[in-house]
Amino acid sequence: MSLRRGLGLYLLAVVVLCELATLLLLLGLPLPVTPGVVGILLAGPGLALALLWRRLGHPLEGGPGGGWALAGVINVLCWGSSYFVLGALIPESRHHTLPDPVLSWLPVTPAFSVIYVAVHPFNALPWFLHPSAAALKRLALAMGLMLGVSVAVWLAWPVATIRVLPPEGAGDLGSWVLGQVYATDPAANCLPSAHCALATCGALSLRGTHRGLGLWAGITCAIICLSTLFTHQHYLLDVLSGVGLGIGAWWAAGRLPAR
């Protein structure tokens, strides 16, 4: 197994465990913030799935080399630097809030914060697991298109959400993760939702890998988009525009002539 493939399996396992942790929290099972719980989320599943993959093999073996994994890292750095730098530079006096009956109806649910942060390893999956260099070129172009549109909108009309902090003293994993998100994530740059755009484009690219993985990716993308609402990180309009941007960028990148 190549290093690229092994890292992809590790990221896949982390996302799956985040989904499981979210489900357990929603069912009322308290997951405390302990080194053991965090270690299971970050380390345990990767080792288990890597051993299983090596024993059984899989149709995703083969494909382009590790250079595409580096492209994925560069993609994360470009998105992260643009998002956080603009969030820090745009003054609060320029922030706009939107009336949203959906958020006024939905309670803040800290359990969804765990799958919310899982968008980062989820977005990286195609760069490590996709067997087609042509599809990864299309993904790179789509990511560039999305970033250009997003930055333009963030600069022209920065939208910010009004956050509701978790109750003090809540010691479960979901409340702790949500507190970290609120403390580090800019309140602005909401429209369009980068979370939803990246998850949608990543899910579309994973459709071309393996049928089971593509189906899982579509379901996970939907859960991530829902999590942005249940954490009150985005308005419904942010979510719809982010999903639309992801679909549009993937379609546009596929229409351009291959080089």
Beta strands, then each sheet from edge to edge (+ up, - down):
end
